[in-house]
Amino acid sequence: MKLIRNISLSAIFCLCHFFILSAALASEWILESQIAKDTWGLEEQSPKYEWGLEDLTSKHEKSDSIILHYDGKTWNCIYNGHCVWLNGIYGFGSTDIFAVGDQGVILHYDGNSWIKQESHVTSHLNRIWGSSPNNVYISGDQGTILHYNGEDWKKHTMMTANWYSSTWGLNEKYIFVVGALGKILHYDGKKWKEQNSGTTSWLYGVRGNSKDNVYAVGDYGTILHYNGKDWNKFVLNTNKRLMSVCVAGSNDVFVVGADGLILHYDGINWTPQRSGTNNWLRRIWGIDSNNIFAVGDCGTILHYDGMKWNKQKSNTNYLLLGIWGNRKDNLYVVGINSSSHYNHMLDVSYGTK
């Protein structure tokens, strides 16, 4: 997330080092029964250039942001943004898609072009979710929560300046927002209420498939489950940073995070799956149990076919930070240039190494 503008650059780096140091010293998350690295399937990592990054297309290599589209066969760049940094995307069809990012930027795609919408804020916008084209929510820095009614974006007045990393809902009256220091907010259609998460770990992702089956993930291997009343914490054999969660079914949950880590939950056990990469995975999205996609650093795109994870050729080395799709042959990914001046903020906002 982007820090408030009046904070000096040195303070940003101090905060970054604080989180890194905290990850190393947080003894409550360093479990005595840590399993060996190779048990997680990380011992046979694919070399960086196996992803096809050596033939990076020149079309977008100097742009600050890109949007990729997948037609079921190949990923193609459909948008190049300059002086704009995108990290979240969500839509309702091929002619109604939103992309969000730094400096309050919101882009809307109508099937022909990406048009900027007025957000009325300058804060960093992180994630977007909606129940319909007339009911869309965005979470961001500085306590930012925006709502779109189909015509205008309006800011919800919050009593806190917390950084909100992710948002998800079941419908317009059942929405969650998660963020810094274990903050979880719940919206019932009328007002926002803070819920007790039981942790102070930074939460980066939230998702579910029913009112009593919601997951939130974050720092130090944190995985929380909401049963409709309380949030409960799983105890895992990892303290890696977890970035995103996909709930394909009640007993079919995937989590991705640092160093190419992928975990799967079958309703009983959390099991690591072989990703074939040690690149950080930033976001995961599921069409169905046999079509799940994960995206991350160095242009990494993985596809799960129900049996194993396979790499896909993205033709880019950009940091891929957001993904959305409504069919296995219609997915969109947003990312930012890995050499962009904006990336000094990634250590804090997205938990880079």
N, C-alpha and C positions, 0 to 999 in steps of 0.2 A: 504494500500500500504506500501511497505517497504521503510523506509527513507534512504537517502544516508548514506553510511557506516561511514563517518567521523562525523556524528552527534552523540553525546553521548546519552546514554540510558536515562539520566535525561531529555535531551531536548525532547525526544520522549514523555515522560510522561507529560511534560509541554504542548506540543502541543495537546496531548489527552485531558488534562483538559481544555485547551482553547476552543476546539470544544464543550465540554460538557457545559462549562459556556456560550458560545455563544448561544447554543440552548436554554438556559434558559432565556437569556437576550435580545434576538433579538425580540424587541417589534413589529417590523413591521410584524412578522409572528404570533404573539400571538393575535388572533382575538377576538374581544369583544363578538362574538356570539358563543364561544366554546360550543359544545353540550356535554351532559353528557357522561361519559365513557360507560355506559351500552347501549347507543344508537348505539355504534359501534359494539355491539354484543360481548363484551369482558367479560360480567359479569358471563358467565358460562364456564370458561376455563377448559379444560380437565387436570387432574393431569398428571404429567410428565411420570409416569410409565404406563399410559394407551397406550403409544406408543410402548410398548413391549420392552422397553430398559432394563428391568430386566433380559432378557435372551440374553444379548449381546454375540455374538459368539466370542470364544477365538481365532479364526483363525486370526483375524486382529486387536485385541484390543491393540496390542503393536506397530503396524505400524504407521508411521507418516501420510500417505495418503492412501485413498482407492478410488476405482472406483466401483460403483454399476451398475448393468444392470437389466433392467425390461423387462420381456418377456410377459407382459400382465397379469400376475398372481402374480408373486413374484419378490422381489428385491433380487439379489444375488451379493456378492462381487466377482469381477473378477480380481482385482489387489490390491496388498499390496505394498506400497512404503515406503522405509526407507531412512531417510535423504533427503526426497523430499516432498514439500508441494504444492499440486495442488489445484487450485481454479477456473479454467476455462476449458471448453470443447466444442468442435464443430466438426462436421463431415459431410461426404457426403455419408455415407452408412456404413454397418457393417464391411467393410474392409478398411475404410479410415477415421480415427478419430484422432483428435489432442487434447492433454491435456496440459495445461500450468500452471506455478506457479512460486514459489520463485527461486531466483538465476538464472534467465534466463532459467529455465528448460522447454523443449518442448519434449513431448512424442508423438510418432505416432503409431497407432494401424493398423496392416495390416490384421487383422482377426485371427492372431495366437499369436502375442506377442506385447508388448509395447516396442518400441525402441526409445532411446534417440536421438534427433537431435541436431545439433550444432546451437545455436542461436547467438553466437558471442557477447552476452551481459551477464551481471551478475545482472541486475536489476530485480525487482519483476514484473512479467507479470500477468496482471489481466484478460483481456477478449480477446476472439478470435472470429472472424467471417470471412466468405469467400463466394465468389460468385461461386467458382469452386475449384477443387483440385489444380489448378494452379494459384489461386488468393486468398490468405488468408492473413488476417491482424490481428495483435496482438497489443493491447494497454497496456502500463505499466508505471512504475515509471520513474522518471528522464527524462521525455520527450520521452520515448521509444515508437516508432511505428515501427513494423517489418512487412515486406512483404515477402510472400513465392510464388515463381514462379513455383513450382512443383519440383524444384531441390535444391534450396538454400534459406536460410533466409537472408535478407538484411535489414539493418536499414535505415529508412528514416531520413535524417538530418533535425532536427527541430531547430528553433531559440529560444527555450524555454526549461526549465527543469521542466515544470509542470507535475503533476501526472495525468495520464490518466486512468480513471476508467473503461470505457466501449467503445465498438465500434460496429457499425452496418452499413450495407449498403444495398442499393437496387440492385446495380450492381457494376461492376468494376469502373464506372465513377461517382458513387453517394454514398459517404461514409461519415459517421459522427463519430467523436471521442469526448467524453465528459470527464470532470474531475474536478480538484480542482478549487475553486473560480469561478464557473460558466463557465469555459472554454469550448467552443464548436468549433471544427475544422471541416471543410468540404473539402472533396477531390473530384475533378472533373476529375480525371484520369491523371492529369498533375501536379497539385500542391495543397498544403494545404492552406486554407484561414480561418482565424478566423472570426467567426460570433458573432454578438452581442446577448448575451443570455438574457440581462436585469436583471441578478442576479449575486450575488457573492457567492451564496450557492454552496456547493460541490455537483456535479452531479455524481450519481452512475450508472445510467442505461439509455440506449437510444435504441429505436426501433420504427419501423413504418411499413407501408404496401404499401406506395406510396410516390412519391416525395413531395406531399403536405399534408401528414398525418404522421408526425413523432413526437414522444413524448420523452422527457427527464425528469428524476425524480431525486430528491436528498434531501438534508437537509431541515429541517423546513417545511415539507409538500410541497416542491416545485414540481410542475408539469408544464412543459413547452410544448407548442404545436407549431410545425413548419408547416406553410401553404404553403410552397414553396418559401416564400419571407422573412417572419419575424417570430421570436420566440415570443410567447405570453404566459403570465403566468395566470394559473387558481388561483382563490382565494378559498381556502378550509378551512373547520372548523377543521384543525389539524395542529400541528407543528411537528409531528413525522417524523423521518427519513424514506424516501422512497428509496428502494434499487433497484427495478427492475420493468420493464414494459413489458407487452405482448399485442400486437395489433392483436386481432383475427379478427377484421373487422373494417370498418370505424366508426361504432357505437357500438363497442364491444371491450373495452379496460380494461385491468386489471393491477392494481398496487399493489405490496406487500412491506412490510417494517417492522418497529419496532413493537414489542409486538404483533405479529401475525396479524397486520393490513392488510386487503385486501379491496381495493376499486375497484368499477366497474363503467365504464362510458358508457352510452347508447346513447351518442351523444347530450344529454341535461344536465343530472345531474350525479354527482359523488355520488355513494351510497356505504356505507360500507357493506361488506358481512361477515357472521359469519364464522370464520376460525376454531374455536374450540381449539385454542391454543394461549398462550401468548409468545411463543418462536418467536424470530425474524425470519422473512422469508427473505432469501437472494437473491433468484433467482426464476423467473417464466418462464415457457416455454409452448407454446401451439402447439398442433398437429392440432386441429380444435376447433370449439366453444364448443364442447362437451367433449373435452379431453385436459384439461389444468392442468399442474403440478406445484406445488410450493415446494421449498425445503428450509431448514434453520437449525437453531440451534438444538442441542440434537437429531440429526437424524430425524428431522421432514420432512415428505413427505406428501403432500396433493394432492388429485385429484379432479378436478371439472368435473362433468358429464353433465353440462348444466343446472343443477337445484341447486345443493348444493356441498359444499366441504366435502370430506370424507378423513379421515386419512388412511394412508397405513403403513404397518409394514416394517421398514427398517432394523431391527435387529442391529442397531448401535446407538451410542450416539455421533458420530462425527459431526463436524460442516460441513454441506453440503452447498457448495458455488457455484456450477455450475451445469447446466443441459443442455442436448441436446438430441434430438431424431428425427427420421424421420417417425416413425409410433407409434401408441398407444401401440404396443407390442414390441417396440425396443427403449428404452430410456437409457441414461447413466447419472450418477451423480458422481461428484467428491467431496471429502471432506477431512478434516484434523482432526487429533486427538485433541480432546478438551483439553487434558492434555499436548499437545506439548509445548516445550519451545518457539516455533515460535509464539504462540498465544498472546504474549504480544503486538504484532504489530496489532492485530485485532481492537483495539480501534480506531486506526487511519485509517487503510486500509478499514475496513468493517463496521465501525460505531457500534461496540458492546457497550453494556450498560456500 
